[in-house]
Amino acid sequence: MARPRVFAARASEAAKCLDKLFKSDALMGDEMGIMRSVLLACSQSRWLREQAPRQVFMRRAVTRFMPGESAEDALAAAEELRKKSIGSILTHLGENVSDPAEAERVTRHYLEVLDRIGVMNLNTELSVKLTQLGLDLDHELCYSNLERIIQHADEKGVVWIDMEASNYVDVTLEIYRRARRSYPNVGVCLQAYLYRTARDLESLISMGPAIRLVKGAYREPPDRAFRRKRDVDENYFSLCKTLLSPGARAAGARAAFATHDRRLIRRIMEFVDSNHIGKNDLEFQMLYGIQRAEQARLAREGWRERVLISYGSYWFPWFMRRLAERPANVFFLLRNLF
């Protein structure tokens, strides 16, 4: 019992130190960047991925961001959101599978979840990672699995293709374009921190795409991604304007803005209002457990909104990336845990 007590004592002291740093605004700029880099490095550690989920305090911490590890937990959370007039998106955590049988199990799992969504009559869509469907094994295998999911889904909803690290962007967009030519109910995620995203978005507009725009949460080299938050934010807003342009709307593009940044949300709302764009021409998306008050406000004011609900046992890399998106969350979690 000595080791957990020693760890808890040290973590408590760390929380107090972080409290002082944040209250004094000492942790800014480069320091935030360093913390983000550390968290992203942790997300890639196999040892941490295996060891951290065994720790009770880590399992307690992650419950802020996901309702549980099972599909039943996620579906129950989606039902609660529906009562608040908020839509949802489910994603089963996992990536980079190295066994075709595992890719098949993931595909079958999603097909079963779609059946459950239909029975429960939920306003719920899916988000899938291509590397979880076998992309690293064989592109055709991956596409076949994705196609089965798209075909099984309700045509009124969308199966979202998540975007992974920058070395997967080309093949992800290739598969998305192929799927979009055959199916209207498929969308793709784009990341605002990548330099290339403006060009990628322009190349997709004529297809009338469904685009979920995020800031980005992977560890990228400086020649591929903006380093400063301010630059990422400005690029995000510029991409928003492209997605809401008359040409994009005329093509039938679906604009989904996935951000918890209230300042950015206000800018988007002001742009929509000043350009006489309807609330139904866009939607906001957020993660389960984050900015709950903002989620409720958007719903009250009549904005279209969805909450991404993640579940599954493979949560450590995803959890580290969520913390890296806003390093202040580390302080929040330590303060509440200890």
C-alpha atoms as one frame of an Amber mdcrd trajectory, in Angstrom:
protein
   0.000   0.000   0.000   2.990   2.294   0.425   3.537   3.024  -3.248  -0.013
   4.280  -4.044   0.118   6.505  -0.954   3.481   7.938  -1.940   2.248   8.534
  -5.498  -0.925  10.201  -4.257   1.092  12.480  -1.965   3.423  13.480  -4.800
   0.552  14.000  -7.212  -1.182  16.181  -4.632   1.932  18.346  -4.347   2.095
  18.516  -8.156  -1.517  19.702  -8.248  -0.712  22.484  -5.770   2.260  23.590
  -7.853   0.204  23.603 -11.044  -2.503  25.568  -9.227   0.024  28.306  -8.419
   1.377  28.313 -11.973  -2.011  28.688 -13.627  -3.254  31.287 -11.169  -0.138
  33.368 -11.760  -0.296  32.885 -15.552   3.295  31.654 -15.361   2.673  28.660
 -17.596   2.249  30.282 -20.986   3.522  30.103 -24.554   6.571  27.867 -24.804
   5.844  26.173 -21.481   2.392  25.161 -22.691   3.998  23.872 -25.877   6.440
  21.788 -23.855   3.630  20.277 -21.785   1.672  19.499 -24.938   4.712  17.788
 -26.469   5.192  15.711 -23.329   1.552  14.599 -23.349   1.708  13.669 -27.041
   4.921  11.707 -26.419   3.125   9.848 -23.620   0.309   8.984 -26.033   2.836
   7.091 -28.181   4.405   5.121 -25.334   3.523   1.428 -25.490   4.642   0.905
 -21.883   2.376   3.681 -20.597  -0.484   2.421 -22.744  -0.228  -0.954 -21.039
   0.462   0.233 -17.491  -1.580   3.405 -17.015  -5.065   1.853 -17.413  -4.269
  -0.449 -14.480  -4.001   2.535 -12.134  -7.182   3.428 -10.277  -6.478   7.172
 -10.394  -6.078   7.057 -14.188  -9.352   5.214 -14.600 -11.026   7.801 -12.390
  -9.524  10.620 -14.435 -10.706   9.341 -17.807 -14.339   9.069 -16.651 -14.617
  12.830 -17.135 -14.215  12.326 -20.885 -16.064   9.041 -21.498 -19.141   7.447
 -19.892 -17.618   3.964 -19.780 -15.808   1.331 -21.807 -18.816  -0.558 -23.209
 -21.158   0.207 -26.088 -24.024   0.053 -23.586 -22.424   2.915 -21.631 -22.084
   4.987 -24.803 -25.643   4.303 -25.970 -27.025   5.244 -22.549 -25.112   8.540
 -22.724 -26.513   9.150 -26.230 -30.026   8.580 -24.875 -29.457  11.168 -22.138
 -28.209  13.688 -24.694 -31.273  13.096 -26.861 -33.457  14.155 -23.923 -31.604
  17.490 -24.035 -32.125  17.859 -27.812 -28.436  17.162 -28.481 -27.322  14.677
 -31.126 -24.391  12.345 -30.697 -21.576  10.518 -32.457 -20.135   7.235 -31.184
 -16.574   6.045 -31.697 -15.031   2.807 -30.464 -11.477   3.603 -29.389  -8.629
   1.823 -31.135  -6.156   2.287 -33.973  -3.396   0.644 -36.026  -4.718  -2.915
 -35.883  -2.221  -5.484 -37.179  -4.530  -8.488 -37.575  -7.257  -8.848 -40.243
  -9.375 -10.754 -37.737  -9.291  -7.752 -35.390 -10.344  -5.412 -38.208 -13.244
  -7.788 -38.893 -14.240  -7.779 -35.210 -14.236  -3.968 -35.173 -16.382  -3.853
 -38.323 -18.893  -6.329 -36.907 -18.998  -4.361 -33.673 -19.950  -1.185 -35.553
 -22.643  -3.044 -37.502 -24.145  -4.263 -34.222 -23.993  -0.756 -32.746 -25.832
   0.606 -35.798 -28.567  -1.958 -35.197 -28.835  -0.825 -31.560 -29.015   2.837
 -32.630 -31.903   1.960 -34.948 -33.814   0.027 -32.288 -33.387   2.880 -29.788
 -34.276   5.462 -32.464 -31.315   7.647 -31.496 -30.077  10.719 -33.331 -26.613
   9.151 -33.397 -23.894   8.794 -36.024 -20.576   6.914 -36.064 -16.957   8.035
 -36.359 -14.380   5.434 -37.424 -10.603   5.306 -37.721  -9.357   3.717 -40.938
  -6.341   2.148 -39.224  -8.822   0.353 -36.951 -10.518  -1.062 -40.046  -7.268
  -2.465 -41.460  -5.653   0.432 -43.337  -2.136  -0.576 -42.254  -2.769  -4.103
 -43.546  -4.403  -3.544 -46.911  -6.193  -0.547 -48.422  -8.804  -2.693 -50.159
  -9.562  -4.575 -46.954 -10.015  -1.262 -45.166 -12.294   0.141 -47.854 -14.394
  -3.024 -47.891 -14.918  -2.792 -44.128 -15.758   0.912 -44.342 -18.208   0.292
 -47.169 -20.053  -2.351 -45.121 -20.509   0.156 -42.296 -21.682   2.929 -44.631
 -24.174   0.618 -46.337 -25.556  -0.495 -42.964 -25.978   3.050 -41.663 -29.100
   5.180 -42.009 -28.789   7.326 -45.136 -30.089  10.296 -43.129 -26.983  10.217
 -40.943 -23.270  10.231 -41.674 -20.445   7.798 -41.064 -17.503  10.052 -40.224
 -13.967   9.062 -41.186 -11.632  10.313 -38.501  -8.322  11.877 -39.527  -5.181
  10.438 -37.976  -1.558  11.601 -38.088  -0.374  13.597 -41.113   1.243  10.605
 -42.845  -2.279   9.163 -43.261  -3.899  12.249 -44.805  -3.397  11.364 -48.479
  -4.717   7.809 -48.227  -7.580   8.889 -45.950  -8.736  11.513 -48.449  -8.314
   9.042 -51.306 -10.607   6.564 -49.544 -13.056   9.322 -48.616 -13.314  10.544
 -52.215 -13.894   6.981 -53.401 -16.628   6.422 -50.823 -18.260   9.823 -51.440
 -18.623   9.097 -55.153 -20.874   6.155 -54.250 -22.478   7.168 -50.968 -23.890
  10.503 -49.756 -23.790   9.493 -46.068 -20.039   9.663 -45.467 -17.955  12.506
 -44.053 -14.331  13.182 -43.220 -12.405  15.064 -40.569  -9.873  17.789 -41.458
  -7.267  19.250 -39.083  -6.704  23.002 -38.933  -3.146  22.789 -37.598  -1.837
  21.267 -40.845  -0.548  23.697 -43.477  -2.051  21.598 -46.266  -5.660  21.618
 -45.029  -6.753  24.767 -46.882  -5.774  23.135 -50.189  -7.406  19.845 -49.201
 -10.661  21.576 -48.324 -10.750  23.524 -51.594 -10.248  20.259 -53.520 -13.237
  18.649 -51.781 -15.820  21.446 -51.976 -17.221  20.486 -55.393 -18.158  17.035
 -54.016 -20.605  18.565 -51.522 -18.680  16.962 -48.658 -19.529  16.520 -45.005
 -16.531  18.013 -43.195 -15.794  17.909 -39.482 -13.179  20.552 -38.755 -10.929
  20.051 -35.720  -7.744  21.764 -34.582  -5.642  18.588 -34.500  -4.179  16.473
 -31.716  -1.167  14.539 -33.034   2.535  15.184 -32.649   3.574  16.720 -35.978
   6.916  18.064 -37.278   7.212  21.854 -37.690   7.283  21.635 -41.483   3.763
  20.171 -41.511   1.828  21.971 -38.806   1.408  25.366 -37.190   3.142  25.506
 -33.819   1.420  28.458 -32.161  -2.142  28.263 -30.918  -2.881  31.707 -32.339
  -1.915  30.558 -35.841  -4.000  27.385 -35.534  -6.991  29.437 -34.396  -6.690
  31.858 -37.312  -6.386  29.030 -39.808  -9.392  27.317 -38.223 -11.521  30.442
 -38.647 -10.346  30.879 -42.233 -11.356  27.282 -42.999 -14.724  27.917 -41.342
 -15.375  30.779 -43.731 -14.517  28.536 -46.689 -16.925  25.854 -45.448 -19.681
  28.437 -45.058 -19.016  30.218 -48.350 -21.850  30.512 -50.898 -20.042  28.062
 -53.183 -19.713  25.418 -50.486 -23.331  25.789 -49.406 -24.526  25.650 -53.022
 -22.575  22.405 -53.477 -24.371  20.931 -50.458 -21.421  20.843 -48.047 -22.189
  19.938 -44.439 -20.128  22.093 -42.081 -19.392  20.646 -38.646 -17.164  22.705
 -36.347 -15.621  20.568 -33.625 -14.196  22.911 -31.009 -14.576  23.764 -27.332
 -12.988  27.182 -27.820 -15.734  29.626 -26.822 -13.909  32.526 -28.423 -13.854
  30.713 -31.757 -17.477  29.698 -31.365 -18.433  33.354 -30.865 -16.482  34.377
 -33.970 -18.255  31.723 -36.028 -21.645  32.850 -34.722 -20.869  36.477 -35.536
 -19.757  35.505 -39.046 -22.952  33.489 -39.563 -25.106  36.387 -38.352 -23.351
  39.074 -40.400 -23.555  36.980 -43.572 -27.219  35.984 -43.061 -26.409  32.282
 -42.893 -29.042  30.052 -41.296 -28.395  28.064 -38.129 -29.250  24.892 -40.030
 -26.315  25.461 -42.386 -23.795  24.390 -39.741 -23.416  22.449 -36.536 -21.112
  22.457 -33.555 -19.531  19.300 -32.219 -17.917  18.755 -28.827 -16.508  15.913
 -26.777 -18.462  14.210 -24.046 -17.829  15.785 -20.652 -16.193  18.996 -21.910
 -17.849  22.428 -21.816 -21.166  20.981 -20.688 -22.563  24.430 -19.908 -21.665
  25.588 -23.419 -23.297  22.491 -24.890 -26.498  23.264 -23.001 -26.399  26.932
 -24.088 -26.028  26.044 -27.770 -28.955  23.638 -27.541 -31.137  26.259 -25.817
 -30.353  28.819 -28.504 -31.352  26.449 -31.294 -27.961  25.620 -32.781 -27.454
  22.189 -34.295 -25.109  20.246 -32.078 -23.578  16.808 -31.591 -21.437  15.354
 -28.834 -18.742  12.795 -29.638 -18.919   9.881 -27.202 -15.838   7.667 -27.058
 -15.775   4.256 -25.426 -13.638   1.111 -25.270 -10.643  -0.193 -23.352  -8.015
   1.324 -25.672  -8.393   4.788 -24.184  -4.935   5.835 -22.978  -3.505   7.293
 -26.262  -6.807   9.055 -26.924  -6.895  10.418 -23.354  -3.371  11.836 -23.622
  -4.268  13.569 -26.887  -7.354  15.093 -25.248  -5.188  16.494 -22.463  -2.669
  17.785 -25.019  -5.402  19.768 -26.781  -5.707  21.860 -23.629  -2.869  21.217
 -21.145  -4.756  23.122 -18.442  -6.903  19.994 -18.189  -3.964  18.315 -16.428
  -4.307  20.790 -13.577  -8.071  20.389 -13.529  -7.840  16.618 -13.233  -5.144
  16.607 -10.542  -7.041  19.175  -8.500 -10.242  17.146  -8.617  -8.557  13.800
  -8.009  -6.539  14.869  -4.986
